[in-house]
């Protein structure tokens, strides 16, 4: 932003626009609400989860649109890591467990809220693999506000046929199927078998392995996911779909792109979904190969805005440019793409490939993915387009609470994880000041953490090592406080005095400034420093790609 001698006021991007990303912030501690035992059972790696490792799920269910019910089984294949006898499975009310079975025998269990503790006949040996068949039924919660609050959505298409989908990030997959509902553990693969009345189809993750037609006028769709998948990524989308597809020649060879849309929207989809090969081009350039070639990529129309379901991204942006026809940045750049297509597909790299272990670290998904929107622009329209987009989108940042949430209680942090997070990464790119290196770092990140669940600490350590920069105070400042670094300066006797304010200890991010067309780097700390390299009375300009506040003060008022 521009700084000049004429201005002494703070340049703060506080525009009181309503935040269109209405991520519900139920930061319990912020509101003085203590966390409960249920929060810990849901959000921590309990002793009853820790001793066994997910190998495979077979979710085999029947969806009845008339009764709005789901019933069936989930068979959990797991490997014993340490001897154990009590095993935790999660399922949220009003869904009900009918039975737990192992080796043909029904098992006893105790229920504590949404957690079921299943007692096995005897302690199981480390290294052995077992199956647990869970039978369940019920009317799953209907989402009050999909996709931000979890549940099922039961709508109708233009011809009155059922149009159904789930969304459950945060609330948990255990809203509609029983599972180990914690992000740290993923099965290596999964089979999703869904029975629906004809002529409806069910589209889930992975590839359609088989369709079974039954005499009772229903069909079962068997989808196989050949890669690890997180719980909230597992997805059913049910409608009388039209289908079209294309092959994309990517970094790892041909990638199938399959599209499922309502029949009434087929013509619009054929135009709008041209964004998909464009995003593949841009994201493979910046992040490396699409992480799930074996499972293909699908874009599926659903009756809510959209969600990053792995290899089965869901779409409900109404075939409009921008976010429901709006541009967060108000620069025009946000109208050059369909926000939901670009954003949700960006999550294939940051959410589905690199996955948070605890939702407190949800910024790993949202900050990098929101940043990917600017890299899409950077790739197709040049660096100035990406820069302008991120700077414009600062108007939706709130700086209310820290971006990292509370650990082990299933609690995410501030909604600023979207556009502030993207601006933080963009600021880091300025500090690195080598775009090719930055691109390689992003690509290497996707290789290093390929199909893994990670913590903020893993990401911080990787970036510090790979950049060679002292980043700890940078991340502490931007992720663990809600304060924006304030660059304060004043002129006195031809000297520029400057410092960082509102910063954590040791915060020492260098800042690029320009004066009269010449660029210089300053190395502010929280102590006042001065330089005579710059000439007074000429305008200095902090590089607007840094997400900071600036303030010129009067000499003597420091
Ligand atoms: Zn997202």
Boltz pocket constraint, residues with backbone or C-beta under 6 A from the ligand:
constraints:
  - pocket:
      binder: B
      contacts: [[A, 343], [A, 344], [A, 347], [A, 365], [A, 366], [A, 369]]
      max_distance: 6.0
